[in-house]
């Protein structure tokens, strides 16, 4: 009976950890990796390396889960048959599957996504050792799956601007920043690709003050158009700009 309990605990724990790391791996974004690298540089480098070749760590988690579930079911099923008889095997199989689904899949994956950064820091080094230990099996599987690599080519592209835009949209939806602040930041990110021509005002839209205007007329014009600075044109001719007037300081 003790052996049965120990095997159940070990298999559930093994599946729990494998699913935890798998969920953590898949949920880590580029922003998460940068945050981890700032806090724990070594762990950050490990996870960045794993993300670059994500097939290998994913294969390891699948192998661990499959081995744990297969051997666990075989060993515990045999023990149940010996201790309680074959009539209880169907009920035990159902309960064992339910236990593995709940505590070996659903709960650990929810935790792995929710606390991915903390889990990544704790598990980086141990997971790296497990990958090294299972490398012969992984190499064999990769060799078998080699033809698929030509079909499923990974897209290793990182668009920092797009990532920031998504984070800004998330911040707006959660009322962390205002839509106006989002717009300002988005426009700021596009400055490097913006030319002077893109922001120039068309000639017909230029609002200039004339040297022939009285001070009151100039103030009224500034109040109507709400600009900060106005070119000062001699006689109202915008081809004869002699300076500018700063209406707001």
C-alpha positions in Angstrom: 0.0 0.0 0.0 2.9 2.4 0.9 4.5 1.7 -2.5 1.2 2.5 -4.3 0.9 5.9 -2.4 4.6 6.7 -3.1 4.3 6.0 -6.8 1.1 8.1 -7.1 2.7 11.0 -5.3 5.9 10.8 -7.4 4.0 10.6 -10.7 1.7 13.5 -9.9 4.6 15.6 -8.7 6.6 14.8 -11.8 3.7 15.7 -14.1 3.0 18.8 -12.1 6.6 20.1 -12.5 6.8 19.2 -16.2 3.5 21.0 -16.9 4.5 24.0 -14.7 7.7 24.5 -16.7 6.0 24.0 -20.0 3.4 26.6 -19.2 6.1 29.0 -18.0 8.1 28.5 -21.2 5.2 29.1 -23.5 3.9 32.2 -21.7 7.3 34.0 -21.4 7.2 37.1 -23.6 10.2 39.1 -24.8 9.4 41.7 -22.1 9.4 38.9 -19.4 12.8 37.7 -20.6 14.3 41.2 -20.4 12.8 41.6 -16.8 14.3 38.3 -15.8 17.7 39.2 -17.3 17.8 42.4 -15.3 17.0 40.6 -12.0 18.9 37.3 -12.6 21.2 37.6 -15.6 22.2 33.9 -15.6 18.6 32.7 -15.5 17.6 35.2 -18.2 20.4 34.0 -20.5 19.3 30.4 -20.0 15.6 31.1 -20.8 16.5 33.3 -23.8 18.6 30.4 -25.2 15.7 28.0 -24.6 13.2 30.3 -26.3 15.5 30.6 -29.4 15.3 26.8 -29.8 11.9 26.2 -28.2 11.4 22.7 -29.8 14.1 21.2 -27.5 12.7 22.2 -24.1 9.1 21.5 -25.2 10.2 18.0 -26.3 11.8 17.4 -22.8 8.6 18.4 -21.0 6.5 16.1 -23.2 9.0 13.3 -22.7 8.9 13.7 -18.9 5.1 13.9 -18.8 4.7 10.9 -21.0 7.2 8.7 -19.1 5.7 9.7 -15.7 2.1 9.1 -16.8 2.9 5.8 -18.6 5.1 4.2 -15.9 2.9 5.6 -13.1 -0.3 4.1 -14.7 1.5 0.8 -15.2 3.0 0.5 -11.7 0.0 1.8 -9.8 -2.4 -0.3 -11.9 -0.5 -3.4 -11.1 -0.5 -2.6 -7.4 -4.2 -2.0 -7.3 -4.8 -5.3 -9.1 -2.6 -7.1 -6.5 -4.1 -5.3 -3.4 -7.8 -4.9 -4.4 -8.4 -7.2 -7.4 -9.2 -6.5 -11.1 -12.7 -5.4 -10.4 -11.5 -2.1 -9.0 -9.1 -1.4 -12.0 -11.7 0.5 -14.0 -12.7 2.8 -11.2 -9.0 3.3 -10.2 -8.1 4.2 -13.9 -10.8 6.8 -13.9 -9.7 8.3 -10.6 -6.0 8.2 -11.6 -6.7 10.0 -14.9 -8.8 12.6 -13.1 -6.0 13.1 -10.6 -3.4 13.6 -13.3 -5.6 15.9 -15.3 -6.3 18.1 -12.3 -3.0 18.2 -10.6 -0.7 17.2 -13.5 -2.1 19.5 -16.1 -4.8 22.1 -15.2 -3.5 23.5 -11.9 0.3 23.6 -12.7 -0.3 25.2 -16.1 -2.5 27.9 -14.5 0.2 28.6 -12.0 2.9 28.5 -14.6 1.2 31.2 -16.7 0.3 33.3 -13.6 3.8 33.3 -12.0 5.9 32.7 -15.1 8.7 35.1 -14.1 9.2 33.8 -10.6 9.0 30.2 -11.8 11.5 30.9 -14.6 14.0 32.2 -12.1 13.6 29.2 -9.8 13.7 26.5 -12.5 16.2 27.8 -15.0 19.2 25.8 -13.8 17.5 22.6 -12.8 15.6 22.5 -16.1 18.9 23.1 -18.0 20.4 20.0 -16.3 17.3 17.9 -17.2 17.7 19.0 -20.8 21.3 17.9 -20.8 20.4 14.5 -19.3 17.7 13.9 -21.8 19.7 15.2 -24.8 20.3 11.7 -26.3 16.5 11.1 -26.4 15.8 14.6 -27.7 18.5 14.2 -30.4 16.9 11.0 -31.6 13.4 12.5 -31.7 14.8 15.6 -33.6 16.4 13.3 -36.1 13.1 11.5 -36.7 11.3 14.8 -37.0 13.9 16.4 -39.2 11.8 16.3 -42.4 9.1 18.4 -40.6 11.6 21.3 -40.1 11.5 22.1 -43.8 7.7 22.4 -43.6 7.4 24.1 -40.2 10.1 26.8 -40.4 10.2 28.9 -37.2 9.7 32.6 -37.5 12.4 34.2 -35.4 11.3 37.8 -35.6 11.0 40.3 -32.8 9.2 43.5 -33.5 9.9 45.8 -30.5 7.6 48.5 -31.7 4.8 46.1 -32.1 5.4 44.6 -28.6 5.3 48.1 -27.0 2.1 49.0 -28.9 0.4 45.9 -27.6 1.5 46.7 -24.0 0.2 50.3 -24.5 -3.2 48.9 -25.7 -3.2 46.6 -22.7 -2.5 49.6 -20.4 -5.3 51.7 -21.9 -7.8 48.8 -21.6 -6.9 48.4 -18.0 -7.1 52.2 -17.4 -3.4 52.5 -16.4 -2.8 55.2 -19.0 -5.1 57.4 -21.0 -5.8 57.1 -24.8 -4.0 60.4 -25.2 -0.9 59.1 -23.5 -1.0 56.1 -25.7 -1.2 58.3 -28.8 1.7 60.4 -27.6 4.0 57.4 -27.0 3.0 55.7 -30.3 3.8 58.9 -32.2 7.1 59.2 -30.4 8.1 55.7 -31.4 7.5 56.7 -35.1 9.8 59.7 -35.0 12.9 57.9 -36.3 11.0 57.0 -39.4 9.4 60.4 -39.8 10.8 63.0 -42.2 10.4 66.8 -42.1 8.2 66.6 -45.2 5.7 64.4 -43.3 5.1 67.0 -40.6 5.3 70.1 -42.8 2.2 72.3 -43.0 0.9 72.9 -46.5 1.5 76.5 -47.8 -2.2 77.3 -48.0 -2.7 76.2 -44.3 0.0 78.5 -42.9 -1.4 81.0 -40.4 0.8 84.0 -40.3 0.6 87.4 -38.6 1.1 90.5 -40.7 3.2 93.5 -39.8 0.1 95.6 -40.7 -2.0 94.0 -37.9 -2.7 95.9 -34.7 -1.8 94.1 -31.5 -5.5 93.4 -30.8 -6.0 91.9 -34.3 -2.9 89.7 -33.7 -4.3 88.5 -30.3 -7.7 87.7 -31.9 -6.0 85.7 -34.7 -3.9 83.8 -32.2 -7.0 83.0 -30.1 -8.9 81.7 -33.1 -6.1 79.3 -34.4 -4.6 78.2 -31.1 -1.0 78.0 -32.3 2.0 78.6 -30.1 4.1 80.4 -32.7 3.2 82.5 -35.7 5.4 83.5 -38.6 5.5 87.3 -39.0 5.0 88.3 -42.7 5.8 91.7 -44.1 2.6 93.2 -45.4 0.9 89.8 -45.0 3.1 88.2 -47.8 4.2 84.8 -46.6 7.1 84.9 -49.0 8.5 87.7 -46.9 8.9 86.2 -43.4 10.8 88.6 -41.2 10.5 86.7 -37.9 8.0 84.9 -35.7 5.8 85.8 -32.7 5.7 83.5 -29.7 2.2 83.7 -28.3 2.6 81.2 -25.4 5.6 80.7 -23.2 
